[in-house]
Amino acid sequence: MKTHHLVTVEQGWPFAGIGAEICAQVNESPAWDYLDAPILRVTGVDVPMPYAHHLEDAALPNAAHVVAMCKKSLNIQ
């Protein structure tokens, strides 16, 4: 654990995704004691995946979402 922070990123939905499982595994492990901030997740929006390209772009996380969440985790907003 180099930074003592954890941010998971995935394109899936927030419910029952791989990021949720990673968070659960870390919460139940000794690694939890080494975290300096809450675990944060960047996921797609909790809606059915749209077919239209512009709506799909709005439903999926982008680089700005990831950067914002990392800054929030590191408390550099």
PDB file of N, CA, C and O in Angstrom:
ATOM      1  N   MET A   1       0.846  -1.171   0.000  1.00  0.00           N
ATOM      2  CA  MET A   1       0.000   0.000   0.000  1.00  0.00           C
ATOM      3  C   MET A   1       0.891   1.234   0.000  1.00  0.00           C
ATOM      4  O   MET A   1       1.356   1.693   1.043  1.00  0.00           O
ATOM      5  N   LYS A   2       1.110   1.743  -1.174  1.00  0.00           N
ATOM      6  CA  LYS A   2       2.043   2.852  -1.335  1.00  0.00           C
ATOM      7  C   LYS A   2       1.462   4.183  -0.860  1.00  0.00           C
ATOM      8  O   LYS A   2       2.142   4.933  -0.159  1.00  0.00           O
ATOM      9  N   THR A   3       0.229   4.484  -1.226  1.00  0.00           N
ATOM     10  CA  THR A   3      -0.345   5.791  -0.883  1.00  0.00           C
ATOM     11  C   THR A   3      -1.295   5.726   0.308  1.00  0.00           C
ATOM     12  O   THR A   3      -1.682   6.768   0.837  1.00  0.00           O
ATOM     13  N   HIS A   4      -1.674   4.542   0.735  1.00  0.00           N
ATOM     14  CA  HIS A   4      -2.628   4.346   1.830  1.00  0.00           C
ATOM     15  C   HIS A   4      -4.008   4.900   1.489  1.00  0.00           C
ATOM     16  O   HIS A   4      -4.764   5.292   2.379  1.00  0.00           O
ATOM     17  N   HIS A   5      -4.334   4.931   0.197  1.00  0.00           N
ATOM     18  CA  HIS A   5      -5.647   5.348  -0.289  1.00  0.00           C
ATOM     19  C   HIS A   5      -6.103   4.330  -1.329  1.00  0.00           C
ATOM     20  O   HIS A   5      -5.278   3.701  -1.991  1.00  0.00           O
ATOM     21  N   LEU A   6      -7.419   4.169  -1.472  1.00  0.00           N
ATOM     22  CA  LEU A   6      -7.953   3.232  -2.454  1.00  0.00           C
ATOM     23  C   LEU A   6      -9.128   3.866  -3.187  1.00  0.00           C
ATOM     24  O   LEU A   6     -10.102   4.300  -2.573  1.00  0.00           O
ATOM     25  N   VAL A   7      -9.016   3.911  -4.510  1.00  0.00           N
ATOM     26  CA  VAL A   7     -10.099   4.359  -5.381  1.00  0.00           C
ATOM     27  C   VAL A   7     -10.262   3.288  -6.447  1.00  0.00           C
ATOM     28  O   VAL A   7      -9.319   3.002  -7.184  1.00  0.00           O
ATOM     29  N   THR A   8     -11.451   2.689  -6.539  1.00  0.00           N
ATOM     30  CA  THR A   8     -11.698   1.697  -7.580  1.00  0.00           C
ATOM     31  C   THR A   8     -12.400   2.380  -8.750  1.00  0.00           C
ATOM     32  O   THR A   8     -13.209   3.288  -8.557  1.00  0.00           O
ATOM     33  N   VAL A   9     -12.086   1.941  -9.950  1.00  0.00           N
ATOM     34  CA  VAL A   9     -12.664   2.521 -11.166  1.00  0.00           C
ATOM     35  C   VAL A   9     -13.179   1.387 -12.038  1.00  0.00           C
ATOM     36  O   VAL A   9     -12.454   0.433 -12.322  1.00  0.00           O
ATOM     37  N   GLU A  10     -14.427   1.492 -12.459  1.00  0.00           N
ATOM     38  CA  GLU A  10     -15.011   0.504 -13.361  1.00  0.00           C
ATOM     39  C   GLU A  10     -16.133   1.146 -14.163  1.00  0.00           C
ATOM     40  O   GLU A  10     -16.713   2.149 -13.748  1.00  0.00           O
ATOM     41  N   GLN A  11     -16.430   0.560 -15.310  1.00  0.00           N
ATOM     42  CA  GLN A  11     -17.506   1.081 -16.148  1.00  0.00           C
ATOM     43  C   GLN A  11     -18.852   0.484 -15.787  1.00  0.00           C
ATOM     44  O   GLN A  11     -19.884   0.944 -16.277  1.00  0.00           O
ATOM     45  N   GLY A  12     -18.858  -0.517 -14.951  1.00  0.00           N
ATOM     46  CA  GLY A  12     -20.107  -1.176 -14.584  1.00  0.00           C
ATOM     47  C   GLY A  12     -20.951  -0.348 -13.640  1.00  0.00           C
ATOM     48  O   GLY A  12     -20.590   0.766 -13.261  1.00  0.00           O
ATOM     49  N   TRP A  13     -22.086  -0.919 -13.272  1.00  0.00           N
ATOM     50  CA  TRP A  13     -22.990  -0.255 -12.343  1.00  0.00           C
ATOM     51  C   TRP A  13     -22.429  -0.319 -10.924  1.00  0.00           C
ATOM     52  O   TRP A  13     -21.630  -1.201 -10.612  1.00  0.00           O
ATOM     53  N   PRO A  14     -22.843   0.610 -10.066  1.00  0.00           N
ATOM     54  CA  PRO A  14     -22.302   0.624  -8.705  1.00  0.00           C
ATOM     55  C   PRO A  14     -22.765  -0.558  -7.852  1.00  0.00           C
ATOM     56  O   PRO A  14     -22.053  -0.967  -6.934  1.00  0.00           O
ATOM     57  N   PHE A  15     -23.933  -1.106  -8.137  1.00  0.00           N
ATOM     58  CA  PHE A  15     -24.460  -2.204  -7.333  1.00  0.00           C
ATOM     59  C   PHE A  15     -23.883  -3.539  -7.783  1.00  0.00           C
ATOM     60  O   PHE A  15     -23.993  -3.901  -8.954  1.00  0.00           O
ATOM     61  N   ALA A  16     -23.278  -4.263  -6.872  1.00  0.00           N
ATOM     62  CA  ALA A  16     -22.787  -5.625  -7.098  1.00  0.00           C
ATOM     63  C   ALA A  16     -21.712  -5.707  -8.178  1.00  0.00           C
ATOM     64  O   ALA A  16     -21.585  -6.740  -8.836  1.00  0.00           O
ATOM     65  N   GLY A  17     -20.947  -4.655  -8.370  1.00  0.00           N
ATOM     66  CA  GLY A  17     -19.864  -4.674  -9.350  1.00  0.00           C
ATOM     67  C   GLY A  17     -18.568  -5.167  -8.738  1.00  0.00           C
ATOM     68  O   GLY A  17     -18.503  -5.464  -7.545  1.00  0.00           O
ATOM     69  N   ILE A  18     -17.543  -5.249  -9.561  1.00  0.00           N
ATOM     70  CA  ILE A  18     -16.247  -5.707  -9.082  1.00  0.00           C
ATOM     71  C   ILE A  18     -15.659  -4.710  -8.087  1.00  0.00           C
ATOM     72  O   ILE A  18     -14.973  -5.112  -7.147  1.00  0.00           O
ATOM     73  N   GLY A  19     -15.916  -3.423  -8.277  1.00  0.00           N
ATOM     74  CA  GLY A  19     -15.431  -2.417  -7.331  1.00  0.00           C
ATOM     75  C   GLY A  19     -16.044  -2.601  -5.952  1.00  0.00           C
ATOM     76  O   GLY A  19     -15.367  -2.422  -4.940  1.00  0.00           O
ATOM     77  N   ALA A  20     -17.317  -2.957  -5.909  1.00  0.00           N
ATOM     78  CA  ALA A  20     -17.983  -3.211  -4.628  1.00  0.00           C
ATOM     79  C   ALA A  20     -17.357  -4.411  -3.937  1.00  0.00           C
ATOM     80  O   ALA A  20     -17.177  -4.408  -2.719  1.00  0.00           O
ATOM     81  N   GLU A  21     -17.027  -5.434  -4.708  1.00  0.00           N
ATOM     82  CA  GLU A  21     -16.400  -6.625  -4.128  1.00  0.00           C
ATOM     83  C   GLU A  21     -14.993  -6.323  -3.628  1.00  0.00           C
ATOM     84  O   GLU A  21     -14.595  -6.802  -2.566  1.00  0.00           O
ATOM     85  N   ILE A  22     -14.245  -5.537  -4.380  1.00  0.00           N
ATOM     86  CA  ILE A  22     -12.897  -5.147  -3.930  1.00  0.00           C
ATOM     87  C   ILE A  22     -12.997  -4.367  -2.621  1.00  0.00           C
ATOM     88  O   ILE A  22     -12.222  -4.604  -1.694  1.00  0.00           O
ATOM     89  N   CYS A  23     -13.941  -3.445  -2.545  1.00  0.00           N
ATOM     90  CA  CYS A  23     -14.133  -2.671  -1.310  1.00  0.00           C
ATOM     91  C   CYS A  23     -14.477  -3.588  -0.143  1.00  0.00           C
ATOM     92  O   CYS A  23     -13.949  -3.420   0.957  1.00  0.00           O
ATOM     93  N   ALA A  24     -15.354  -4.552  -0.375  1.00  0.00           N
ATOM     94  CA  ALA A  24     -15.735  -5.481   0.688  1.00  0.00           C
ATOM     95  C   ALA A  24     -14.542  -6.312   1.146  1.00  0.00           C
ATOM     96  O   ALA A  24     -14.341  -6.512   2.344  1.00  0.00           O
ATOM     97  N   GLN A  25     -13.746  -6.797   0.184  1.00  0.00           N
ATOM     98  CA  GLN A  25     -12.582  -7.614   0.545  1.00  0.00           C
ATOM     99  C   GLN A  25     -11.570  -6.809   1.354  1.00  0.00           C
ATOM    100  O   GLN A  25     -11.010  -7.319   2.324  1.00  0.00           O
ATOM    101  N   VAL A  26     -11.331  -5.572   0.970  1.00  0.00           N
ATOM    102  CA  VAL A  26     -10.372  -4.733   1.698  1.00  0.00           C
ATOM    103  C   VAL A  26     -10.912  -4.395   3.085  1.00  0.00           C
ATOM    104  O   VAL A  26     -10.159  -4.382   4.059  1.00  0.00           O
ATOM    105  N   ASN A  27     -12.217  -4.122   3.178  1.00  0.00           N
ATOM    106  CA  ASN A  27     -12.820  -3.819   4.483  1.00  0.00           C
ATOM    107  C   ASN A  27     -12.679  -4.977   5.461  1.00  0.00           C
ATOM    108  O   ASN A  27     -12.572  -4.765   6.669  1.00  0.00           O
ATOM    109  N   GLU A  28     -12.679  -6.201   4.942  1.00  0.00           N
ATOM    110  CA  GLU A  28     -12.604  -7.383   5.796  1.00  0.00           C
ATOM    111  C   GLU A  28     -11.178  -7.876   6.004  1.00  0.00           C
ATOM    112  O   GLU A  28     -10.971  -8.881   6.684  1.00  0.00           O
ATOM    113  N   SER A  29     -10.200  -7.198   5.440  1.00  0.00           N
ATOM    114  CA  SER A  29      -8.812  -7.660   5.532  1.00  0.00           C
ATOM    115  C   SER A  29      -7.994  -6.751   6.446  1.00  0.00           C
ATOM    116  O   SER A  29      -8.454  -5.672   6.819  1.00  0.00           O
ATOM    117  N   PRO A  30      -6.797  -7.176   6.807  1.00  0.00           N
ATOM    118  CA  PRO A  30      -5.914  -6.321   7.614  1.00  0.00           C
ATOM    119  C   PRO A  30      -5.487  -5.043   6.893  1.00  0.00           C
ATOM    120  O   PRO A  30      -5.027  -4.101   7.538  1.00  0.00           O
ATOM    121  N   ALA A  31      -5.630  -4.996   5.581  1.00  0.00           N
ATOM    122  CA  ALA A  31      -5.253  -3.794   4.823  1.00  0.00           C
ATOM    123  C   ALA A  31      -6.084  -2.588   5.245  1.00  0.00           C
ATOM    124  O   ALA A  31      -5.643  -1.448   5.103  1.00  0.00           O
ATOM    125  N   TRP A  32      -7.285  -2.835   5.763  1.00  0.00           N
ATOM    126  CA  TRP A  32      -8.172  -1.751   6.193  1.00  0.00           C
ATOM    127  C   TRP A  32      -7.485  -0.841   7.203  1.00  0.00           C
ATOM    128  O   TRP A  32      -7.690   0.373   7.182  1.00  0.00           O
ATOM    129  N   ASP A  33      -6.681  -1.409   8.078  1.00  0.00           N
ATOM    130  CA  ASP A  33      -6.013  -0.627   9.125  1.00  0.00           C
ATOM    131  C   ASP A  33      -4.986   0.352   8.569  1.00  0.00           C
ATOM    132  O   ASP A  33      -4.601   1.298   9.256  1.00  0.00           O
ATOM    133  N   TYR A  34      -4.541   0.139   7.342  1.00  0.00           N
ATOM    134  CA  TYR A  34      -3.498   0.981   6.759  1.00  0.00           C
ATOM    135  C   TYR A  34      -4.042   2.108   5.885  1.00  0.00           C
ATOM    136  O   TYR A  34      -3.273   2.947   5.414  1.00  0.00           O
ATOM    137  N   LEU A  35      -5.353   2.139   5.663  1.00  0.00           N
ATOM    138  CA  LEU A  35      -5.936   3.187   4.824  1.00  0.00           C
ATOM    139  C   LEU A  35      -6.050   4.491   5.603  1.00  0.00           C
ATOM    140  O   LEU A  35      -6.431   4.494   6.774  1.00  0.00           O
ATOM    141  N   ASP A  36      -5.718   5.593   4.947  1.00  0.00           N
ATOM    142  CA  ASP A  36      -5.789   6.914   5.569  1.00  0.00           C
ATOM    143  C   ASP A  36      -7.064   7.670   5.210  1.00  0.00           C
ATOM    144  O   ASP A  36      -7.291   8.770   5.714  1.00  0.00           O
ATOM    145  N   ALA A  37      -7.894   7.098   4.352  1.00  0.00           N
ATOM    146  CA  ALA A  37      -9.131   7.750   3.917  1.00  0.00           C
ATOM    147  C   ALA A  37     -10.144   6.668   3.557  1.00  0.00           C
ATOM    148  O   ALA A  37      -9.766   5.518   3.328  1.00  0.00           O
ATOM    149  N   PRO A  38     -11.421   7.023   3.504  1.00  0.00           N
ATOM    150  CA  PRO A  38     -12.423   6.035   3.093  1.00  0.00           C
ATOM    151  C   PRO A  38     -12.169   5.552   1.664  1.00  0.00           C
ATOM    152  O   PRO A  38     -11.610   6.276   0.841  1.00  0.00           O
ATOM    153  N   ILE A  39     -12.581   4.341   1.391  1.00  0.00           N
ATOM    154  CA  ILE A  39     -12.490   3.799   0.035  1.00  0.00           C
ATOM    155  C   ILE A  39     -13.529   4.508  -0.830  1.00  0.00           C
ATOM    156  O   ILE A  39     -14.685   4.648  -0.430  1.00  0.00           O
ATOM    157  N   LEU A  40     -13.119   4.951  -2.006  1.00  0.00           N
ATOM    158  CA  LEU A  40     -14.026   5.631  -2.932  1.00  0.00           C
ATOM    159  C   LEU A  40     -14.138   4.819  -4.214  1.00  0.00           C
ATOM    160  O   LEU A  40     -13.205   4.119  -4.607  1.00  0.00           O
ATOM    161  N   ARG A  41     -15.298   4.924  -4.860  1.00  0.00           N
ATOM    162  CA  ARG A  41     -15.526   4.187  -6.102  1.00  0.00           C
ATOM    163  C   ARG A  41     -15.946   5.138  -7.210  1.00  0.00           C
ATOM    164  O   ARG A  41     -16.708   6.078  -6.984  1.00  0.00           O
ATOM    165  N   VAL A  42     -15.443   4.882  -8.408  1.00  0.00           N
ATOM    166  CA  VAL A  42     -15.876   5.583  -9.614  1.00  0.00           C
ATOM    167  C   VAL A  42     -16.540   4.521 -10.477  1.00  0.00           C
ATOM    168  O   VAL A  42     -15.890   3.567 -10.904  1.00  0.00           O
ATOM    169  N   THR A  43     -17.833   4.686 -10.736  1.00  0.00           N
ATOM    170  CA  THR A  43     -18.580   3.693 -11.509  1.00  0.00           C
ATOM    171  C   THR A  43     -19.451   4.394 -12.541  1.00  0.00           C
ATOM    172  O   THR A  43     -19.549   5.621 -12.582  1.00  0.00           O
ATOM    173  N   GLY A  44     -20.074   3.577 -13.366  1.00  0.00           N
ATOM    174  CA  GLY A  44     -21.071   4.112 -14.274  1.00  0.00           C
ATOM    175  C   GLY A  44     -22.300   4.534 -13.483  1.00  0.00           C
ATOM    176  O   GLY A  44     -22.456   4.172 -12.317  1.00  0.00           O
ATOM    177  N   VAL A  45     -23.159   5.294 -14.122  1.00  0.00           N
ATOM    178  CA  VAL A  45     -24.392   5.741 -13.485  1.00  0.00           C
ATOM    179  C   VAL A  45     -25.325   4.543 -13.346  1.00  0.00           C
ATOM    180  O   VAL A  45     -25.330   3.660 -14.204  1.00  0.00           O
ATOM    181  N   ASP A  46     -26.108   4.505 -12.283  1.00  0.00           N
ATOM    182  CA  ASP A  46     -26.993   3.372 -12.009  1.00  0.00           C
ATOM    183  C   ASP A  46     -28.284   3.481 -12.827  1.00  0.00           C
ATOM    184  O   ASP A  46     -29.372   3.660 -12.278  1.00  0.00           O
ATOM    185  N   VAL A  47     -28.137   3.370 -14.142  1.00  0.00           N
ATOM    186  CA  VAL A  47     -29.266   3.385 -15.077  1.00  0.00           C
ATOM    187  C   VAL A  47     -29.006   2.297 -16.118  1.00  0.00           C
ATOM    188  O   VAL A  47     -27.860   1.885 -16.291  1.00  0.00           O
ATOM    189  N   PRO A  48     -30.044   1.820 -16.816  1.00  0.00           N
ATOM    190  CA  PRO A  48     -29.789   0.883 -17.906  1.00  0.00           C
ATOM    191  C   PRO A  48     -28.866   1.528 -18.947  1.00  0.00           C
ATOM    192  O   PRO A  48     -28.989   2.718 -19.236  1.00  0.00           O
ATOM    193  N   MET A  49     -27.958   0.751 -19.500  1.00  0.00           N
ATOM    194  CA  MET A  49     -26.987   1.298 -20.453  1.00  0.00           C
ATOM    195  C   MET A  49     -27.711   1.814 -21.697  1.00  0.00           C
ATOM    196  O   MET A  49     -28.372   1.047 -22.396  1.00  0.00           O
ATOM    197  N   PRO A  50     -27.586   3.112 -21.971  1.00  0.00           N
ATOM    198  CA  PRO A  50     -28.261   3.681 -23.141  1.00  0.00           C
ATOM    199  C   PRO A  50     -27.590   3.253 -24.447  1.00  0.00           C
ATOM    200  O   PRO A  50     -26.406   2.919 -24.477  1.00  0.00           O
ATOM    201  N   TYR A  51     -28.365   3.272 -25.508  1.00  0.00           N
ATOM    202  CA  TYR A  51     -27.845   2.901 -26.824  1.00  0.00           C
ATOM    203  C   TYR A  51     -27.259   4.109 -27.549  1.00  0.00           C
ATOM    204  O   TYR A  51     -26.263   3.979 -28.261  1.00  0.00           O
ATOM    205  N   ALA A  52     -27.861   5.269 -27.378  1.00  0.00           N
ATOM    206  CA  ALA A  52     -27.377   6.480 -28.051  1.00  0.00           C
ATOM    207  C   ALA A  52     -25.987   6.846 -27.531  1.00  0.00           C
ATOM    208  O   ALA A  52     -25.727   6.800 -26.329  1.00  0.00           O
ATOM    209  N   HIS A  53     -25.107   7.206 -28.454  1.00  0.00           N
ATOM    210  CA  HIS A  53     -23.703   7.461 -28.108  1.00  0.00           C
ATOM    211  C   HIS A  53     -23.552   8.584 -27.091  1.00  0.00           C
ATOM    212  O   HIS A  53     -22.773   8.456 -26.146  1.00  0.00           O
ATOM    213  N   HIS A  54     -24.284   9.682 -27.268  1.00  0.00           N
ATOM    214  CA  HIS A  54     -24.136  10.812 -26.342  1.00  0.00           C
ATOM    215  C   HIS A  54     -24.661  10.473 -24.948  1.00  0.00           C
ATOM    216  O   HIS A  54     -24.149  10.983 -23.952  1.00  0.00           O
ATOM    217  N   LEU A  55     -25.671   9.622 -24.874  1.00  0.00           N
ATOM    218  CA  LEU A  55     -26.172   9.199 -23.564  1.00  0.00           C
ATOM    219  C   LEU A  55     -25.236   8.181 -22.918  1.00  0.00           C
ATOM    220  O   LEU A  55     -25.069   8.164 -21.699  1.00  0.00           O
ATOM    221  N   GLU A  56     -24.636   7.341 -23.740  1.00  0.00           N
ATOM    222  CA  GLU A  56     -23.663   6.375 -23.218  1.00  0.00           C
ATOM    223  C   GLU A  56     -22.465   7.102 -22.611  1.00  0.00           C
ATOM    224  O   GLU A  56     -21.969   6.718 -21.552  1.00  0.00           O
ATOM    225  N   ASP A  57     -22.008   8.150 -23.288  1.00  0.00           N
ATOM    226  CA  ASP A  57     -20.891   8.941 -22.750  1.00  0.00           C
ATOM    227  C   ASP A  57     -21.248   9.557 -21.399  1.00  0.00           C
ATOM    228  O   ASP A  57     -20.393   9.668 -20.521  1.00  0.00           O
ATOM    229  N   ALA A  58     -22.503   9.954 -21.234  1.00  0.00           N
ATOM    230  CA  ALA A  58     -22.932  10.548 -19.967  1.00  0.00           C
ATOM    231  C   ALA A  58     -23.069   9.503 -18.865  1.00  0.00           C
ATOM    232  O   ALA A  58     -22.960   9.830 -17.683  1.00  0.00           O
ATOM    233  N   ALA A  59     -23.309   8.247 -19.244  1.00  0.00           N
ATOM    234  CA  ALA A  59     -23.531   7.195 -18.251  1.00  0.00           C
ATOM    235  C   ALA A  59     -22.240   6.545 -17.767  1.00  0.00           C
ATOM    236  O   ALA A  59     -22.224   5.918 -16.708  1.00  0.00           O
ATOM    237  N   LEU A  60     -21.158   6.686 -18.530  1.00  0.00           N
ATOM    238  CA  LEU A  60     -19.896   6.038 -18.166  1.00  0.00           C
ATOM    239  C   LEU A  60     -18.940   7.029 -17.512  1.00  0.00           C
ATOM    240  O   LEU A  60     -18.963   8.218 -17.831  1.00  0.00           O
ATOM    241  N   PRO A  61     -18.102   6.548 -16.602  1.00  0.00           N
ATOM    242  CA  PRO A  61     -17.128   7.455 -15.985  1.00  0.00           C
ATOM    243  C   PRO A  61     -16.081   7.894 -16.999  1.00  0.00           C
ATOM    244  O   PRO A  61     -15.748   7.150 -17.921  1.00  0.00           O
ATOM    245  N   ASN A  62     -15.570   9.099 -16.825  1.00  0.00           N
ATOM    246  CA  ASN A  62     -14.518   9.590 -17.714  1.00  0.00           C
ATOM    247  C   ASN A  62     -13.314  10.010 -16.879  1.00  0.00           C
ATOM    248  O   ASN A  62     -13.324   9.882 -15.654  1.00  0.00           O
ATOM    249  N   ALA A  63     -12.293  10.503 -17.537  1.00  0.00           N
ATOM    250  CA  ALA A  63     -11.052  10.871 -16.846  1.00  0.00           C
ATOM    251  C   ALA A  63     -11.292  11.946 -15.793  1.00  0.00           C
ATOM    252  O   ALA A  63     -10.667  11.925 -14.732  1.00  0.00           O
ATOM    253  N   ALA A  64     -12.183  12.878 -16.073  1.00  0.00           N
ATOM    254  CA  ALA A  64     -12.465  13.944 -15.104  1.00  0.00           C
ATOM    255  C   ALA A  64     -13.061  13.380 -13.816  1.00  0.00           C
ATOM    256  O   ALA A  64     -12.744  13.848 -12.723  1.00  0.00           O
ATOM    257  N   HIS A  65     -13.930  12.369 -13.950  1.00  0.00           N
ATOM    258  CA  HIS A  65     -14.499  11.732 -12.757  1.00  0.00           C
ATOM    259  C   HIS A  65     -13.410  11.056 -11.931  1.00  0.00           C
ATOM    260  O   HIS A  65     -13.398  11.161 -10.704  1.00  0.00           O
ATOM    261  N   VAL A  66     -12.507  10.370 -12.602  1.00  0.00           N
ATOM    262  CA  VAL A  66     -11.432   9.656 -11.909  1.00  0.00           C
ATOM    263  C   VAL A  66     -10.514  10.641 -11.191  1.00  0.00           C
ATOM    264  O   VAL A  66     -10.168  10.436 -10.027  1.00  0.00           O
ATOM    265  N   VAL A  67     -10.122  11.702 -11.879  1.00  0.00           N
ATOM    266  CA  VAL A  67      -9.233  12.703 -11.274  1.00  0.00           C
ATOM    267  C   VAL A  67      -9.913  13.364 -10.077  1.00  0.00           C
ATOM    268  O   VAL A  67      -9.284  13.557  -9.037  1.00  0.00           O
ATOM    269  N   ALA A  68     -11.184  13.709 -10.216  1.00  0.00           N
ATOM    270  CA  ALA A  68     -11.912  14.353  -9.115  1.00  0.00           C
ATOM    271  C   ALA A  68     -11.988  13.439  -7.897  1.00  0.00           C
ATOM    272  O   ALA A  68     -11.819  13.897  -6.767  1.00  0.00           O
ATOM    273  N   MET A  69     -12.240  12.159  -8.118  1.00  0.00           N
ATOM    274  CA  MET A  69     -12.347  11.233  -6.994  1.00  0.00           C
ATOM    275  C   MET A  69     -10.992  10.992  -6.338  1.00  0.00           C
ATOM    276  O   MET A  69     -10.912  10.851  -5.118  1.00  0.00           O
ATOM    277  N   CYS A  70      -9.934  10.942  -7.132  1.00  0.00           N
ATOM    278  CA  CYS A  70      -8.590  10.786  -6.564  1.00  0.00           C
ATOM    279  C   CYS A  70      -8.216  12.008  -5.734  1.00  0.00           C
ATOM    280  O   CYS A  70      -7.629  11.876  -4.660  1.00  0.00           O
ATOM    281  N   LYS A  71      -8.551  13.187  -6.225  1.00  0.00           N
ATOM    282  CA  LYS A  71      -8.282  14.407  -5.452  1.00  0.00           C
ATOM    283  C   LYS A  71      -9.084  14.416  -4.157  1.00  0.00           C
ATOM    284  O   LYS A  71      -8.587  14.846  -3.116  1.00  0.00           O
ATOM    285  N   LYS A  72     -10.319  13.944  -4.223  1.00  0.00           N
ATOM    286  CA  LYS A  72     -11.142  13.874  -3.017  1.00  0.00           C
ATOM    287  C   LYS A  72     -10.527  12.910  -2.008  1.00  0.00           C
ATOM    288  O   LYS A  72     -10.493  13.197  -0.811  1.00  0.00           O
ATOM    289  N   SER A  73     -10.045  11.777  -2.486  1.00  0.00           N
ATOM    290  CA  SER A  73      -9.419  10.794  -1.599  1.00  0.00           C
ATOM    291  C   SER A  73      -8.161  11.346  -0.947  1.00  0.00           C
ATOM    292  O   SER A  73      -7.897  11.090   0.228  1.00  0.00           O
ATOM    293  N   LEU A  74      -7.392  12.101  -1.709  1.00  0.00           N
ATOM    294  CA  LEU A  74      -6.141  12.664  -1.195  1.00  0.00           C
ATOM    295  C   LEU A  74      -6.339  14.008  -0.502  1.00  0.00           C
ATOM    296  O   LEU A  74      -5.387  14.596   0.012  1.00  0.00           O
ATOM    297  N   ASN A  75      -7.584  14.491  -0.490  1.00  0.00           N
ATOM    298  CA  ASN A  75      -7.938  15.759   0.150  1.00  0.00           C
ATOM    299  C   ASN A  75      -7.171  16.940  -0.447  1.00  0.00           C
ATOM    300  O   ASN A  75      -6.629  17.770   0.283  1.00  0.00           O
ATOM    301  N   ILE A  76      -7.131  17.010  -1.788  1.00  0.00           N
ATOM    302  CA  ILE A  76      -6.479  18.133  -2.476  1.00  0.00           C
ATOM    303  C   ILE A  76      -7.459  18.845  -3.400  1.00  0.00           C
ATOM    304  O   ILE A  76      -7.145  19.090  -4.565  1.00  0.00           O
ATOM    305  N   GLN A  77      -8.613  19.172  -2.905  1.00  0.00           N
ATOM    306  CA  GLN A  77      -9.589  19.856  -3.746  1.00  0.00           C
ATOM    307  C   GLN A  77      -9.433  21.342  -3.653  1.00  0.00           C
ATOM    308  O   GLN A  77     -10.175  22.082  -4.299  1.00  0.00           O
TER     309      GLN A  77
END
